[in-house]
Amino acid sequence: MNWVNQYVKPYLEIIIMIAVGHDINPGDELAKHLLPAMEAPYQGLKRIDLWYINVVTPLQLSWLQVSHPPSAGQFVEQSLLTIRPIIKFMMEHINYRVKPSHKIILCDLYPYYASMNDPAYSNISLDYALLINSSNVIVQDGDIGYTNLLDGLVDDFISAIEKIGLFNDQGLIYIGATGWPITSGRRDDD
């Protein structure tokens, strides 16, 4: 309760969510503690009538087993027992301050790392990953054409969440982090 009084109440006008955890892979030992770590502050917020502040955790690219094309997005099957309850928790809580009746899913998306580490993207151009010259469709996935990797990664998560039966038109994907490494990581075409 002290934490809420000190770090949340003074900023009620600008807070729409509280993120718990960072770079947690659902296969890690720590992952089993993630949902309880999200539920605890939410219950505290509810007790003092701040239920409208969402408690989320940033989903990571490592949570996806399949990520290309975006419509094939699928979570790591061995981790579904961890992933599904976390996403269900996020989808159950409405944030009236963002949009009436909408739920927030937070994703940390790093197009550069996807382009470097995911074999599905090994043949894409660096410009596609960096959103450069993003008016041309580079990846066609059914009726949807993608001009940059970031949009594709968002749709990867939407597809994966739909496949476990939890996404609907009330879900909002928020991008928590994206970027380029400061001192490491190079590609032949950069």
PyRosetta script that sets phi, psi and omega in degrees:
from pyrosetta import init, pose_from_sequence

init()
pose = pose_from_sequence("MNWVNQYVKPYLEIIIMIAVGHDINPGDELAKHLLPAMEAPYQGLKRIDLWYINVVTPLQLSWLQVSHPPSAGQFVEQSLLTIRPIIKFMMEHINYRVKPSHKIILCDLYPYYASMNDPAYSNISLDYALLINSSNVIVQDGDIGYTNLLDGLVDDFISAIEKIGLFNDQGLIYIGATGWPITSGRRDDD")
pose.set_psi(1, -37.0)
pose.set_omega(1, 177.2)
pose.set_phi(2, -60.7)
pose.set_psi(2, -39.7)
pose.set_omega(2, -179.4)
pose.set_phi(3, -61.3)
pose.set_psi(3, -45.4)
pose.set_omega(3, 179.5)
pose.set_phi(4, -62.1)
pose.set_psi(4, -44.6)
pose.set_omega(4, -179.7)
pose.set_phi(5, -62.9)
pose.set_psi(5, -38.3)
pose.set_omega(5, -176.1)
pose.set_phi(6, -82.6)
pose.set_psi(6, -40.6)
pose.set_omega(6, -170.3)
pose.set_phi(7, -109.5)
pose.set_psi(7, -12.6)
pose.set_omega(7, -178.0)
pose.set_phi(8, -110.7)
pose.set_psi(8, -55.2)
pose.set_omega(8, -174.9)
pose.set_phi(9, -53.8)
pose.set_psi(9, -42.2)
pose.set_omega(9, -180.0)
pose.set_phi(10, -65.1)
pose.set_psi(10, -14.9)
pose.set_omega(10, -174.9)
pose.set_phi(11, -118.9)
pose.set_psi(11, 23.3)
pose.set_omega(11, -175.4)
pose.set_phi(12, -56.7)
pose.set_psi(12, -30.2)
pose.set_omega(12, -178.3)
pose.set_phi(13, -68.8)
pose.set_psi(13, -22.9)
pose.set_omega(13, -175.2)
pose.set_phi(14, -116.3)
pose.set_psi(14, -12.4)
pose.set_omega(14, -177.8)
pose.set_phi(15, -83.6)
pose.set_psi(15, 126.7)
pose.set_omega(15, 172.9)
pose.set_phi(16, -116.9)
pose.set_psi(16, -16.7)
pose.set_omega(16, 178.5)
pose.set_phi(17, -158.3)
pose.set_psi(17, 157.9)
pose.set_omega(17, 173.0)
pose.set_phi(18, -121.6)
pose.set_psi(18, 124.6)
pose.set_omega(18, -179.0)
pose.set_phi(19, -96.6)
pose.set_psi(19, 134.0)
pose.set_omega(19, 179.9)
pose.set_phi(20, -117.8)
pose.set_psi(20, 128.7)
pose.set_omega(20, 178.3)
pose.set_phi(21, 85.3)
pose.set_psi(21, 154.9)
pose.set_omega(21, 179.3)
pose.set_phi(22, -153.5)
pose.set_psi(22, 131.8)
pose.set_omega(22, 179.2)
pose.set_phi(23, 53.0)
pose.set_psi(23, 41.8)
pose.set_omega(23, 177.9)
pose.set_phi(24, -95.2)
pose.set_psi(24, 121.6)
pose.set_omega(24, 177.9)
pose.set_phi(25, -84.8)
pose.set_psi(25, 132.5)
pose.set_omega(25, -176.6)
pose.set_phi(26, -62.3)
pose.set_psi(26, -14.2)
pose.set_omega(26, 176.8)
pose.set_phi(27, -88.6)
pose.set_psi(27, -9.1)
pose.set_omega(27, -179.8)
pose.set_phi(28, -74.7)
pose.set_psi(28, 154.7)
pose.set_omega(28, 177.2)
pose.set_phi(29, -58.6)
pose.set_psi(29, -36.9)
pose.set_omega(29, -179.2)
pose.set_phi(30, -63.7)
pose.set_psi(30, -26.2)
pose.set_omega(30, -175.5)
pose.set_phi(31, -60.3)
pose.set_psi(31, -31.1)
pose.set_omega(31, -178.5)
pose.set_phi(32, -68.4)
pose.set_psi(32, -15.4)
pose.set_omega(32, 178.5)
pose.set_phi(33, -96.1)
pose.set_psi(33, -4.4)
pose.set_omega(33, -174.0)
pose.set_phi(34, -67.3)
pose.set_psi(34, -48.2)
pose.set_omega(34, -179.6)
pose.set_phi(35, -61.7)
pose.set_psi(35, -47.7)
pose.set_omega(35, 176.1)
pose.set_phi(36, -60.2)
pose.set_psi(36, -33.4)
pose.set_omega(36, 178.1)
pose.set_phi(37, -68.8)
pose.set_psi(37, -25.0)
pose.set_omega(37, 176.0)
pose.set_phi(38, -82.7)
pose.set_psi(38, -38.4)
pose.set_omega(38, -176.9)
pose.set_phi(39, -68.4)
pose.set_psi(39, -35.6)
pose.set_omega(39, -176.6)
pose.set_phi(40, -60.6)
pose.set_psi(40, -53.2)
pose.set_omega(40, 178.7)
pose.set_phi(41, -66.3)
pose.set_psi(41, -31.7)
pose.set_omega(41, 179.2)
pose.set_phi(42, -64.3)
pose.set_psi(42, -42.8)
pose.set_omega(42, 178.4)
pose.set_phi(43, -63.1)
pose.set_psi(43, -38.4)
pose.set_omega(43, 176.2)
pose.set_phi(44, -63.5)
pose.set_psi(44, -41.9)
pose.set_omega(44, 178.1)
pose.set_phi(45, -64.6)
pose.set_psi(45, -40.3)
pose.set_omega(45, 179.5)
pose.set_phi(46, -63.0)
pose.set_psi(46, -39.7)
pose.set_omega(46, -178.5)
pose.set_phi(47, -60.2)
pose.set_psi(47, -29.4)
pose.set_omega(47, -179.1)
pose.set_phi(48, -110.2)
pose.set_psi(48, 26.9)
pose.set_omega(48, 173.6)
pose.set_phi(49, 62.4)
pose.set_psi(49, 33.2)
pose.set_omega(49, 174.4)
pose.set_phi(50, -111.3)
pose.set_psi(50, 34.4)
pose.set_omega(50, -177.3)
pose.set_phi(51, -59.4)
pose.set_psi(51, -20.8)
pose.set_omega(51, -176.1)
pose.set_phi(52, -78.6)
pose.set_psi(52, -5.8)
pose.set_omega(52, 175.3)
pose.set_phi(53, -87.9)
pose.set_psi(53, 118.2)
pose.set_omega(53, -178.8)
pose.set_phi(54, -74.2)
pose.set_psi(54, 143.8)
pose.set_omega(54, 171.1)
pose.set_phi(55, -111.0)
pose.set_psi(55, 121.2)
pose.set_omega(55, -173.4)
pose.set_phi(56, -131.8)
pose.set_psi(56, 170.4)
pose.set_omega(56, 168.6)
pose.set_phi(57, -132.8)
pose.set_psi(57, 142.2)
pose.set_omega(57, -179.7)
pose.set_phi(58, -72.8)
pose.set_psi(58, 122.6)
pose.set_omega(58, 174.2)
pose.set_phi(59, -73.1)
pose.set_psi(59, 142.9)
pose.set_omega(59, -176.4)
pose.set_phi(60, -111.9)
pose.set_psi(60, 157.9)
pose.set_omega(60, 176.1)
pose.set_phi(61, -59.3)
pose.set_psi(61, -28.6)
pose.set_omega(61, 179.9)
pose.set_phi(62, -66.5)
pose.set_psi(62, -12.8)
pose.set_omega(62, 177.8)
pose.set_phi(63, -76.8)
pose.set_psi(63, -15.0)
pose.set_omega(63, -177.4)
pose.set_phi(64, -95.2)
pose.set_psi(64, 133.0)
pose.set_omega(64, 174.3)
pose.set_phi(65, -90.0)
pose.set_psi(65, -37.5)
pose.set_omega(65, 178.0)
pose.set_phi(66, -124.6)
pose.set_psi(66, 131.8)
pose.set_omega(66, -178.0)
pose.set_phi(67, -135.0)
pose.set_psi(67, 6.6)
pose.set_omega(67, -179.5)
pose.set_phi(68, -150.2)
pose.set_psi(68, 132.5)
pose.set_omega(68, -5.5)
pose.set_phi(69, -69.9)
pose.set_psi(69, 168.5)
pose.set_omega(69, -175.1)
pose.set_phi(70, -54.3)
pose.set_psi(70, -35.4)
pose.set_omega(70, -179.5)
pose.set_phi(71, -67.3)
pose.set_psi(71, -15.3)
pose.set_omega(71, 178.9)
pose.set_phi(72, -92.1)
pose.set_psi(72, -0.6)
pose.set_omega(72, -178.2)
pose.set_phi(73, -45.5)
pose.set_psi(73, 130.6)
pose.set_omega(73, -175.5)
pose.set_phi(74, -151.3)
pose.set_psi(74, 137.3)
pose.set_omega(74, 178.5)
pose.set_phi(75, -73.4)
pose.set_psi(75, 158.9)
pose.set_omega(75, 176.0)
pose.set_phi(76, -61.6)
pose.set_psi(76, 116.4)
pose.set_omega(76, -173.0)
pose.set_phi(77, -59.0)
pose.set_psi(77, -39.9)
pose.set_omega(77, -178.1)
pose.set_phi(78, -66.2)
pose.set_psi(78, -17.3)
pose.set_omega(78, -176.7)
pose.set_phi(79, -106.0)
pose.set_psi(79, 7.6)
pose.set_omega(79, -176.7)
pose.set_phi(80, -61.5)
pose.set_psi(80, -31.0)
pose.set_omega(80, 178.2)
pose.set_phi(81, -64.4)
pose.set_psi(81, -25.6)
pose.set_omega(81, 175.5)
pose.set_phi(82, -89.6)
pose.set_psi(82, -44.6)
pose.set_omega(82, -173.5)
pose.set_phi(83, -68.3)
pose.set_psi(83, -47.6)
pose.set_omega(83, -173.3)
pose.set_phi(84, -57.6)
pose.set_psi(84, -49.4)
pose.set_omega(84, -179.6)
pose.set_phi(85, -63.7)
pose.set_psi(85, -31.4)
pose.set_omega(85, 178.9)
pose.set_phi(86, -67.8)
pose.set_psi(86, -46.3)
pose.set_omega(86, 179.6)
pose.set_phi(87, -68.3)
pose.set_psi(87, -38.4)
pose.set_omega(87, 177.0)
pose.set_phi(88, -58.8)
pose.set_psi(88, -44.5)
pose.set_omega(88, 177.7)
pose.set_phi(89, -57.7)
pose.set_psi(89, -46.3)
pose.set_omega(89, -179.3)
pose.set_phi(90, -66.6)
pose.set_psi(90, -36.5)
pose.set_omega(90, -178.1)
pose.set_phi(91, -77.3)
pose.set_psi(91, -14.0)
pose.set_omega(91, -179.8)
pose.set_phi(92, -85.1)
pose.set_psi(92, -14.0)
pose.set_omega(92, -173.6)
pose.set_phi(93, -107.8)
pose.set_psi(93, 121.6)
pose.set_omega(93, -176.4)
pose.set_phi(94, -89.2)
pose.set_psi(94, 139.4)
pose.set_omega(94, 175.1)
pose.set_phi(95, -112.8)
pose.set_psi(95, 99.6)
pose.set_omega(95, -178.3)
pose.set_phi(96, -70.8)
pose.set_psi(96, -18.1)
pose.set_omega(96, -177.8)
pose.set_phi(97, -80.0)
pose.set_psi(97, -23.1)
pose.set_omega(97, 178.6)
pose.set_phi(98, -85.0)
pose.set_psi(98, -63.1)
pose.set_omega(98, 176.2)
pose.set_phi(99, -151.0)
pose.set_psi(99, 137.4)
pose.set_omega(99, 178.8)
pose.set_phi(100, -53.7)
pose.set_psi(100, 131.1)
pose.set_omega(100, 176.3)
pose.set_phi(101, 66.0)
pose.set_psi(101, 20.4)
pose.set_omega(101, 178.7)
pose.set_phi(102, -102.5)
pose.set_psi(102, 148.4)
pose.set_omega(102, 179.9)
pose.set_phi(103, -111.3)
pose.set_psi(103, 150.1)
pose.set_omega(103, -175.2)
pose.set_phi(104, -108.6)
pose.set_psi(104, 130.9)
pose.set_omega(104, 169.1)
pose.set_phi(105, -117.6)
pose.set_psi(105, 127.1)
pose.set_omega(105, -179.0)
pose.set_phi(106, -103.7)
pose.set_psi(106, 131.4)
pose.set_omega(106, 179.3)
pose.set_phi(107, -128.9)
pose.set_psi(107, 135.4)
pose.set_omega(107, 169.8)
pose.set_phi(108, -96.4)
pose.set_psi(108, 113.4)
pose.set_omega(108, -175.2)
pose.set_phi(109, -117.8)
pose.set_psi(109, 124.2)
pose.set_omega(109, 178.9)
pose.set_phi(110, -122.6)
pose.set_psi(110, 91.3)
pose.set_omega(110, -178.2)
pose.set_phi(111, -55.5)
pose.set_psi(111, -35.7)
pose.set_omega(111, 179.5)
pose.set_phi(112, -60.4)
pose.set_psi(112, -49.5)
pose.set_omega(112, -178.8)
pose.set_phi(113, -64.5)
pose.set_psi(113, -37.2)
pose.set_omega(113, 176.4)
pose.set_phi(114, -61.4)
pose.set_psi(114, -43.8)
pose.set_omega(114, -178.6)
pose.set_phi(115, -68.3)
pose.set_psi(115, -27.0)
pose.set_omega(115, -179.1)
pose.set_phi(116, -86.8)
pose.set_psi(116, -37.3)
pose.set_omega(116, -167.4)
pose.set_phi(117, -107.2)
pose.set_psi(117, -16.8)
pose.set_omega(117, -177.1)
pose.set_phi(118, -100.6)
pose.set_psi(118, 115.1)
pose.set_omega(118, -179.1)
pose.set_phi(119, -56.0)
pose.set_psi(119, -25.6)
pose.set_omega(119, 179.6)
pose.set_phi(120, -62.8)
pose.set_psi(120, -23.5)
pose.set_omega(120, -178.2)
pose.set_phi(121, -107.6)
pose.set_psi(121, 13.7)
pose.set_omega(121, -174.7)
pose.set_phi(122, -64.3)
pose.set_psi(122, -23.3)
pose.set_omega(122, -177.7)
pose.set_phi(123, -101.4)
pose.set_psi(123, 7.3)
pose.set_omega(123, 179.9)
pose.set_phi(124, -85.5)
pose.set_psi(124, 156.7)
pose.set_omega(124, 178.9)
pose.set_phi(125, -79.1)
pose.set_psi(125, 154.2)
pose.set_omega(125, 176.7)
pose.set_phi(126, -62.9)
pose.set_psi(126, -34.0)
pose.set_omega(126, 177.9)
pose.set_phi(127, -59.2)
pose.set_psi(127, -39.6)
pose.set_omega(127, 178.3)
pose.set_phi(128, -62.8)
pose.set_psi(128, -41.0)
pose.set_omega(128, 179.0)
pose.set_phi(129, -69.5)
pose.set_psi(129, -31.5)
pose.set_omega(129, -175.8)
pose.set_phi(130, -96.3)
pose.set_psi(130, 3.4)
pose.set_omega(130, 179.9)
pose.set_phi(131, 65.4)
pose.set_psi(131, 29.9)
pose.set_omega(131, 178.5)
pose.set_phi(132, -91.7)
pose.set_psi(132, 139.0)
pose.set_omega(132, -176.9)
pose.set_phi(133, 52.3)
pose.set_psi(133, 47.6)
pose.set_omega(133, -170.6)
pose.set_phi(134, -86.3)
pose.set_psi(134, 33.7)
pose.set_omega(134, 175.3)
pose.set_phi(135, -100.8)
pose.set_psi(135, -13.7)
pose.set_omega(135, 179.3)
pose.set_phi(136, -95.6)
pose.set_psi(136, 136.2)
pose.set_omega(136, 176.1)
pose.set_phi(137, -71.6)
pose.set_psi(137, 123.4)
pose.set_omega(137, -179.9)
pose.set_phi(138, -103.8)
pose.set_psi(138, -39.3)
pose.set_omega(138, -179.9)
pose.set_phi(139, -119.9)
pose.set_psi(139, 122.1)
pose.set_omega(139, 175.7)
pose.set_phi(140, -103.6)
pose.set_psi(140, 124.5)
pose.set_omega(140, -179.2)
pose.set_phi(141, -127.9)
pose.set_psi(141, 94.4)
pose.set_omega(141, -175.0)
pose.set_phi(142, 64.1)
pose.set_psi(142, -126.6)
pose.set_omega(142, -179.6)
pose.set_phi(143, -84.6)
pose.set_psi(143, -5.8)
pose.set_omega(143, -175.0)
pose.set_phi(144, -104.1)
pose.set_psi(144, 129.3)
pose.set_omega(144, 176.2)
pose.set_phi(145, -107.0)
pose.set_psi(145, 133.5)
pose.set_omega(145, -178.2)
pose.set_phi(146, -107.6)
pose.set_psi(146, 129.8)
pose.set_omega(146, 179.0)
pose.set_phi(147, -99.9)
pose.set_psi(147, -8.8)
pose.set_omega(147, 178.8)
pose.set_phi(148, -156.2)
pose.set_psi(148, 157.6)
pose.set_omega(148, -176.4)
pose.set_phi(149, -70.0)
pose.set_psi(149, -32.5)
pose.set_omega(149, -179.1)
pose.set_phi(150, -59.0)
pose.set_psi(150, -47.2)
pose.set_omega(150, 178.2)
pose.set_phi(151, -60.9)
pose.set_psi(151, -39.3)
pose.set_omega(151, 178.4)
pose.set_phi(152, -63.5)
pose.set_psi(152, -39.7)
pose.set_omega(152, -179.9)
pose.set_phi(153, -66.6)
pose.set_psi(153, -38.9)
pose.set_omega(153, 175.7)
pose.set_phi(154, -59.3)
pose.set_psi(154, -47.3)
pose.set_omega(154, -179.5)
pose.set_phi(155, -67.9)
pose.set_psi(155, -27.4)
pose.set_omega(155, 172.9)
pose.set_phi(156, -56.7)
pose.set_psi(156, -47.6)
pose.set_omega(156, -179.0)
pose.set_phi(157, -68.6)
pose.set_psi(157, -39.7)
pose.set_omega(157, 177.1)
pose.set_phi(158, -60.2)
pose.set_psi(158, -45.3)
pose.set_omega(158, 178.6)
pose.set_phi(159, -61.0)
pose.set_psi(159, -44.4)
pose.set_omega(159, -179.2)
pose.set_phi(160, -64.3)
pose.set_psi(160, -41.3)
pose.set_omega(160, 179.7)
pose.set_phi(161, -68.4)
pose.set_psi(161, -38.8)
pose.set_omega(161, 175.6)
pose.set_phi(162, -61.0)
pose.set_psi(162, -39.2)
pose.set_omega(162, -176.8)
pose.set_phi(163, -66.3)
pose.set_psi(163, -24.0)
pose.set_omega(163, 176.4)
pose.set_phi(164, -98.7)
pose.set_psi(164, 11.5)
pose.set_omega(164, 171.7)
pose.set_phi(165, 76.9)
pose.set_psi(165, 23.5)
pose.set_omega(165, -175.3)
pose.set_phi(166, -116.4)
pose.set_psi(166, -12.3)
pose.set_omega(166, -177.9)
pose.set_phi(167, -92.9)
pose.set_psi(167, 142.3)
pose.set_omega(167, 173.9)
pose.set_phi(168, -146.3)
pose.set_psi(168, -176.0)
pose.set_omega(168, -175.1)
pose.set_phi(169, -70.7)
pose.set_psi(169, 0.1)
pose.set_omega(169, 176.6)
pose.set_phi(170, -94.7)
pose.set_psi(170, -7.8)
pose.set_omega(170, -178.7)
pose.set_phi(171, -80.2)
pose.set_psi(171, 136.8)
pose.set_omega(171, 175.5)
pose.set_phi(172, -118.6)
pose.set_psi(172, 127.8)
pose.set_omega(172, 176.1)
pose.set_phi(173, -92.5)
pose.set_psi(173, 121.4)
pose.set_omega(173, 174.0)
pose.set_phi(174, -105.0)
pose.set_psi(174, 137.1)
pose.set_omega(174, 176.5)
pose.set_phi(175, -93.3)
pose.set_psi(175, 117.5)
pose.set_omega(175, -178.3)
pose.set_phi(176, -84.5)
pose.set_psi(176, -38.1)
pose.set_omega(176, -178.1)
pose.set_phi(177, -152.8)
pose.set_psi(177, 146.8)
pose.set_omega(177, 174.3)
pose.set_phi(178, -159.5)
pose.set_psi(178, 158.1)
pose.set_omega(178, 180.0)
pose.set_phi(179, 162.0)
pose.set_psi(179, -166.4)
pose.set_omega(179, -174.3)
pose.set_phi(180, -128.0)
pose.set_psi(180, 140.7)
pose.set_omega(180, 178.3)
pose.set_phi(181, -62.7)
pose.set_psi(181, 145.4)
pose.set_omega(181, -177.3)
pose.set_phi(182, -79.2)
pose.set_psi(182, -45.0)
pose.set_omega(182, -172.9)
pose.set_phi(183, -123.2)
pose.set_psi(183, -0.8)
pose.set_omega(183, -177.6)
pose.set_phi(184, -138.4)
pose.set_psi(184, 168.0)
pose.set_omega(184, 175.6)
pose.set_phi(185, 87.9)
pose.set_psi(185, 115.2)
pose.set_omega(185, 177.3)
pose.set_phi(186, -138.5)
pose.set_psi(186, 152.4)
pose.set_omega(186, 172.0)
pose.set_phi(187, -120.9)
pose.set_psi(187, 157.4)
pose.set_omega(187, -179.9)
pose.set_phi(188, -60.2)
pose.set_psi(188, -27.9)
pose.set_omega(188, -175.3)
pose.set_phi(189, -99.6)
pose.set_psi(189, 14.7)
pose.set_omega(189, 179.1)
pose.set_phi(190, -102.7)
pose.dump_pdb("model.pdb")
